[in-house]
Protein backbone atom coordinates (compact mmCIF):
# COMPACT_ATOMS: atom_id res chain seq x y z
CA UNK A 1 0.00 0.00 0.00
CA UNK A 2 2.93 2.35 0.67
CA UNK A 3 3.85 2.47 -3.02
CA UNK A 4 0.27 3.00 -4.19
CA UNK A 5 0.12 6.45 -5.80
CA UNK A 6 -2.34 9.03 -4.58
CA UNK A 7 -3.89 11.53 -7.00
CA UNK A 8 -4.46 15.00 -5.53
CA UNK A 9 -6.16 18.07 -7.00
CA UNK A 10 -5.12 21.29 -5.28
CA UNK A 11 -5.51 25.03 -5.69
CA UNK A 12 -3.34 27.89 -4.43
CA UNK A 13 -5.68 30.76 -3.68
CA UNK A 14 -6.73 33.54 -1.41
CA UNK A 15 -10.17 33.43 0.19
CA UNK A 16 -11.42 36.50 2.01
CA UNK A 17 -7.92 37.95 2.15
CA UNK A 18 -6.31 34.80 3.62
CA UNK A 19 -4.36 32.07 1.91
CA UNK A 20 -6.09 28.76 1.35
CA UNK A 21 -4.94 25.52 -0.21
CA UNK A 22 -7.99 23.30 -0.65
CA UNK A 23 -7.37 19.84 -1.96
CA UNK A 24 -9.11 16.59 -2.69
CA UNK A 25 -7.63 13.24 -3.53
CA UNK A 26 -8.08 9.58 -4.25
CA UNK A 27 -5.82 6.58 -4.05
CA UNK A 28 -5.17 4.94 -7.37
CA UNK A 29 -5.42 1.28 -8.07
CA UNK A 30 -2.08 -0.51 -7.76
CA UNK A 31 -2.95 -2.12 -11.10
CA UNK A 32 -3.36 1.26 -12.81
CA UNK A 33 -0.96 1.71 -15.68
CA UNK A 34 0.84 5.00 -16.13
CA UNK A 35 -0.65 7.07 -18.91
CA UNK A 36 -0.06 10.46 -20.43
CA UNK A 37 -2.76 12.10 -18.35
CA UNK A 38 -4.84 11.19 -15.30
CA UNK A 39 -7.97 10.57 -17.35
CA UNK A 40 -11.43 10.33 -15.84
CA UNK A 41 -10.13 10.07 -12.27
CA UNK A 42 -8.26 13.34 -12.71
CA UNK A 43 -11.23 15.05 -14.32
CA UNK A 44 -13.47 13.93 -11.46
CA UNK A 45 -11.08 15.24 -8.79
CA UNK A 46 -10.64 18.57 -10.58
CA UNK A 47 -14.42 18.94 -10.93
CA UNK A 48 -14.97 18.10 -7.24
CA UNK A 49 -12.44 20.72 -6.18
CA UNK A 50 -13.80 23.38 -8.53
CA UNK A 51 -17.37 22.70 -7.42
CA UNK A 52 -16.34 23.05 -3.78
CA UNK A 53 -14.62 26.35 -4.56
CA UNK A 54 -17.66 27.57 -6.46
CA UNK A 55 -19.94 26.72 -3.53
CA UNK A 56 -17.66 28.55 -1.09
CA UNK A 57 -17.26 31.62 -3.29
CA UNK A 58 -20.57 32.98 -2.02
CA UNK A 59 -19.12 33.33 1.48
CA UNK A 60 -15.87 35.11 0.56
CA UNK A 61 -14.30 36.24 -2.69
CA UNK A 62 -11.74 33.84 -4.12
CA UNK A 63 -8.59 34.92 -5.95
CA UNK A 64 -6.09 32.55 -7.53
CA UNK A 65 -2.50 33.19 -6.54
CA UNK A 66 -0.60 31.63 -9.41
CA UNK A 67 -1.69 31.45 -13.02
CA UNK A 68 0.48 28.50 -14.09
CA UNK A 69 0.54 26.43 -10.90
CA UNK A 70 -2.63 27.64 -9.22
CA UNK A 71 -4.71 24.56 -10.02
CA UNK A 72 -2.75 21.34 -10.21
CA UNK A 73 -3.27 17.62 -10.27
CA UNK A 74 -0.41 15.81 -8.55
CA UNK A 75 0.51 12.15 -8.27
CA UNK A 76 2.18 11.46 -4.93
CA UNK A 77 3.33 8.35 -3.13
CA UNK A 78 0.99 7.63 -0.20
CA UNK A 79 3.76 8.24 2.34
CA UNK A 80 4.44 11.71 0.91
CA UNK A 81 0.72 12.46 0.85
CA UNK A 82 0.37 11.61 4.52
CA UNK A 83 3.63 12.94 5.94
CA UNK A 84 5.21 15.60 3.73
CA UNK A 85 2.30 17.32 1.99
CA UNK A 86 0.68 18.53 5.26
CA UNK A 87 3.98 20.13 6.33
CA UNK A 88 4.50 21.77 2.96
CA UNK A 89 0.91 23.03 2.96
CA UNK A 90 1.20 24.45 6.48
CA UNK A 91 4.44 26.27 5.62
CA UNK A 92 2.83 27.86 2.56
CA UNK A 93 -0.35 28.83 4.43
CA UNK A 94 1.78 30.56 7.07
CA UNK A 95 3.32 32.93 4.54
CA UNK A 96 5.74 30.69 2.67
CA UNK A 97 6.96 31.58 -0.79
CA UNK A 98 4.70 30.29 -3.59
CA UNK A 99 7.56 29.50 -5.96
CA UNK A 100 9.35 27.53 -3.26
CA UNK A 101 6.13 25.64 -2.47
CA UNK A 102 5.72 24.70 -6.13
CA UNK A 103 9.38 23.66 -6.45
CA UNK A 104 9.15 21.44 -3.38
CA UNK A 105 5.87 19.95 -4.56
CA UNK A 106 7.45 19.15 -7.92
CA UNK A 107 10.33 17.35 -6.17
CA UNK A 108 7.92 15.19 -4.15
CA UNK A 109 5.53 14.35 -6.97
CA UNK A 110 5.74 11.52 -9.44
CA UNK A 111 3.83 13.46 -12.06
CA UNK A 112 2.15 16.88 -12.10
CA UNK A 113 -0.42 18.33 -14.49
CA UNK A 114 -2.27 21.58 -14.86
CA UNK A 115 -5.63 21.96 -16.50
CA UNK A 116 -5.82 23.77 -19.79
CA UNK A 117 -8.86 24.76 -21.73
CA UNK A 118 -9.31 26.59 -24.99
CA UNK A 119 -12.60 27.88 -26.26
CA UNK A 120 -14.68 25.16 -27.96
CA UNK A 121 -12.23 22.45 -26.89
CA UNK A 122 -12.32 19.84 -24.16
CA UNK A 123 -10.39 20.28 -20.96
CA UNK A 124 -7.01 18.67 -21.12
CA UNK A 125 -4.20 17.92 -18.72
CA UNK A 126 -0.79 19.31 -19.59
CA UNK A 127 2.38 18.11 -17.89
CA UNK A 128 3.71 20.77 -15.53
CA UNK A 129 6.18 22.45 -15.57
N, C-alpha and C positions, 0 to 999 in steps of 0.2 A: 504494500500500500504506500510505502514511503516514496517509491519512484513513480507513482501515479501522478500524472500532471493535473494541475488545477487551472481552469480557465477563468480569468477575472476580467470583468469590465469595470473601468474606473474613470472618474472625471475629476480634473483639477479645476476648482471653481471657487467663487466667492458668493456667499449667500447672506444677505442682510449685512454686508460689510465685514463678514468674518470668513476665513478660509474654511472650505469643506472639501472632503475627498470621499464622496460616496462610492461604494463599490458593491458589486454582486458577483457571485461566482458559482462554479459547478465543477465537481470532479469529473474528469474524463475517463472513459472506459480504458482499462489497461490494454484492451485489444484494439483500440483506435489507432489507425495508421496515420502517420504525419501527412498532411496535405498542404497545399499552397496557402489556403486560408482556413479559418475555423468553421466555415460552413454554417449550417442551420443552428448549431449550438451557439456559435458566436453571435449570429443575428438575434437569437432569442435573448441572450444576456444583454446585448446592447439595447434592445427594445425595452427590456425590463428596467434597465437603469434610466433610460431616457423618459419612460413613462413615470417613474418615481420622481424624477426631477421636475417634470411637467406638473405633476400633482402638487409638489411642494412649492412651485413658483408662485402660487397664489398667496402664500404666507409671507414670503420675502423675495425681493428681486434676486435673480441669479445672473452672475457674470462669469464667463469662462476666463481662465487665467492664462491659457496658452493655446495658441491657434493650431500648432502642429501636434502637440502632445497632450492636449486638453481632454480628449476622449480616446482612451486606448483600450485595447483588448490584449491581455497579457497571459502567456502560458508560463506557469510557475510550478516547480516541484512542490509537493504538498508540504514538506518541511519548511521551505522558504515562505510559503503562504501563511503558515501558522506561526513561525518564529520571527522572521526577518521583516516581512511586509508591515506588521503592526508597528514595529519600531521606526521604520522608514516613514510611515504615514504620520506617526506622532511627531517626529522631528519636523516634517514639512508643515503640519498644522500649527506648530508652535513657532512659525516664522522662518523655517528653513528655506534655502534657496531653491527655486523651482528647477533650474537647470541641473543642479546637483541631484535633486530628487530623481529627475528623469534619467540622468546618467547612472545612478545607483540601481534604479529599477531595471534599466537595460542590462546591467551586469548580472542581475539575479535571474532574469527571465530567459526561458528557452527561446521563445519567439514573441514578437510584439507586432501588433497591427494598429493602424488607425483607420477610422471609417472615412470613406470618401464618397461623395455623391455629386454627380453632375446633372443638370437639368435634363429631364426625360430619360434618365438612365437609372438602372438599379444601383442600390448601395453596393459598395464593394470594399473589401478589406485590402489595405496596402501595407506591405511590410514597412516597419518603422524602426529606426530612422533609415 
